[in-house]
Amino acid sequence: MNVLMDRNSKNASYPKIFIFNTFFLSMLEKGFDRVKKWTRKVDIFEKDYVIVPVHLGVHWCLAVINFKEKRFEYYDSM
């Protein structure tokens, strides 16, 4: 995920993205106060996509906030 963010920050032809780390959702479930400072240095609303990795205990899936098309997307191989 860090490779994607690094690549997109260096090349303006790619969509602007922000990717939360794998602990974001579990910390958010414990309360907003635990994650409210995670984006203080970046305005996520200026991004095209915000990506949230989701661990469901057995496998991983991906939640995406698509600001370009104003929708939430959920990707799961199962």
C-alpha positions in Angstrom: 0.0 0.0 0.0 2.9 2.4 0.8 4.3 1.7 -2.7 0.9 2.8 -4.2 0.8 6.0 -2.2 4.4 6.8 -3.0 3.9 6.2 -6.7 0.8 8.4 -6.8 2.4 11.2 -5.0 5.3 11.4 -7.5 3.2 11.2 -10.7 0.2 13.6 -11.2 -1.3 11.4 -13.9 -2.4 8.9 -11.3 -5.5 9.4 -9.1 -4.9 11.1 -5.8 -5.2 8.5 -3.1 -4.8 8.1 0.7 -4.5 4.7 2.2 -5.0 4.0 5.9 -2.9 1.4 7.6 -4.2 -2.0 8.6 -4.9 -0.9 12.2 -7.3 1.9 11.3 -10.6 0.0 11.4 -9.8 -1.8 14.6 -8.8 1.4 16.3 -11.9 3.2 14.9 -14.1 0.5 16.4 -12.7 1.4 19.8 -13.6 5.1 19.4 -13.1 8.0 17.1 -10.7 9.7 19.5 -8.2 7.0 18.8 -8.0 7.9 15.1 -8.9 11.5 14.8 -5.3 12.7 14.6 -4.4 10.2 11.8 -5.3 12.6 9.0 -4.3 15.9 10.6 -1.6 16.5 8.0 -3.6 15.5 5.0 -7.0 16.6 3.7 -8.6 13.3 2.6 -11.5 15.2 0.9 -9.1 16.5 -1.8 -8.2 12.9 -2.7 -9.9 10.9 -5.4 -9.9 7.7 -3.3 -9.5 6.7 0.3 -8.6 3.1 0.8 -9.2 1.2 4.1 -7.8 -2.4 4.4 -10.3 -4.6 6.4 -9.4 -7.7 8.3 -12.3 -10.1 8.8 -10.4 -12.6 11.0 -9.7 -15.1 8.3 -9.0 -13.0 5.2 -8.6 -9.4 4.1 -10.9 -7.3 2.0 -10.8 -3.6 1.0 -13.1 -0.7 1.5 -12.8 2.3 -0.8 -14.3 5.7 -0.5 -14.6 6.9 -4.1 -14.9 10.7 -4.0 -14.8 11.0 -7.8 -18.1 9.1 -8.2 -19.4 9.8 -4.7 -19.8 6.3 -3.5 -18.5 3.6 -1.1 -17.0 0.5 -2.6 -16.2 -2.9 -1.0 -14.0 -5.5 -2.6 -13.9 -9.0 -1.3 -12.6 -12.1 -3.0 -15.1 -14.3 -1.2 
